[in-house]
Amino acid sequence: MTLPRSLRTVALAAVVLSSTALVACSGSPTDPLGLAGCLEGDTGTIAIGVANTSGEPIVIEGVDLSDASGVEVIDRFIAIDEDARSTAVRFDAGGREAFGGQGLDQTAIDPDAAAFVGVEVARTGSGEGRVGGLVLTVDGAPQTAPVTLDLRDDCG
């Protein structure tokens, strides 16, 4: 039985996010998949590595926060990059420019290619900002990624 393209793509996105996270890095005992980060300052970026093995181009229609406090989204982007194939999550203070990204509506992930899909957030006050997950929308279907980013004045 062949699944419709939208279901294949959604299944692919879920498998890629899960399997990439398992292979990519070993973190602390409390975060063995390396899905959490802490950045000092008022802004931070989370970029998730996604690889397309579907045989058809994949369009990431959206990336949003699934659980957050003390932050607001200031940018969303995609950056075609083979390093995304082996990196589950990258946390950065440099925003879109740190990844060479462009708007989500400006590119698709071609078959056998990889990309970082990212969101940059800014703290909305003087307290800690926290992102507790991302939701990527592929072919109209949301896929949740359990990543965590804390924005603080000091991560030490």
N, C-alpha and C positions, 0 to 999 in steps of 0.2 A: 504494500500500500504506500502510495506517495502522499506525503503531507502537502497542503497548500504552501506556497512560497512564504506567506506571512508566518505560519506556524513553524516552518523550518528555520526561518531567520530568528524567531523568538527563541526557539529551542537552542539554536546555535549560540545566541548571545548569552543565555543562561549557562550553558556548558562552558563556553569560553571564559566567562568571568570566574566561574567556580574552579575550573581546572588550572587556569593561569594563576590564580591566587594560591593554589596548593603547590605548584611547582616553583614559584618565583623566589620566595625568600623564607628564611626561618627567622622569626622574631623572638621576642622574649617569651618566657613561659606563660605570661598572661595574654600574649598576643602572638601565638605561634605562626600565624599566617602573614604577619607584618601588615595588617590592615588598619593600623592606627598610627597617627603621627601627631607631633606637637610643633607648632611654629611660634616663634616670638614675634610679636608685633600686631598690627591691626588688619593685615590681609594675609590670605593663604590660598593655595591652589591644591586641589586634589585632581589627579589625572589617573584614570583607570586604563590599563592595557587591554585592548580587544583585538583578536585575530579573526579574520574572515576565512573560514574553511567551507563556506556554503556553495561555492561555485558561481554565485551571483553577487553583484554589488550590494552592500548593506548601507542603508542610510540611517544614521542616528538622528531621530527627529527631535529629541529633547533630552536634556539632563537637568534634573531638579533635585532639591534636598528632600530626603524622606523624613528626616528628624533633625531639627536644628533649634538652637537657642542663641540669642545674642549675635546673630550674623544675618547678612543679606547677600544674595547673589549679585555680583557686579559684572560677571562675564561667563559665557559658556563657549567652548571651542572644541575643535577636533584637530589633531596633528598626525598626519600619516608618518609613521616611524617604525622601522623594523625592531627597534629596541623595545617597543610596546609588547612584542610577542613574548618576551621573557621577563617582563616587569609587571607584576600584578598592579601595584599602586605606587605612584610617586607623589610626594608632598613637596611643595615648593613655594617660595615667597615671590617668585618672579612673574606669575600670571601667564597669560597666553604667550607672551614673548619668550619665556623660558623654554617653551616647547616648539616654537615656530608654528603656532596654531592659527587656524582661521575659523570663521563662523561655521556652525553646524550645517547651515543650509548651503554651504559653498563646496562641499565635497562628499563623496561616498567612499566607503572602504571597499576597494576592489577585491575580487577573489584572490586568495593567497597573500593578501597584504595585512598589515597590522597598523593600529593607530592608538594614540592616546585620546581619550574623550575626557574633557576636564571641565571643572567649574572653579571659578575664583570667587571667594567670599571676603567680606569685610565685616569687622566687628561693628556693632551698632551702638556700643556704649563703652564704658571704661572697664566693665567686667569681662570675664572670660567668654569667648565665643566658642560654640561647639557645633560641629556637624556630625550627626550620628548615622549617616547613610546617604546614598545617592539612588536615584531612580533614573535609569536610561530607558527611553522610549524608542522601540524598534518596530516598524510596521504597525504602529498604533498600539502596541502592547508594552506595558511597563515591565522592567526587569530591575529588581532591587539589588544593590551592592552594599554589603554591610561594612563600609569604611568609616573611620572615625578621624576627625581632625579637630584638635583643640588649638585655639588662638589665645595666647597668654602674653603677659609682659615678660615672663621668665619661664622657660621650660626646664631649668636646672634642678 
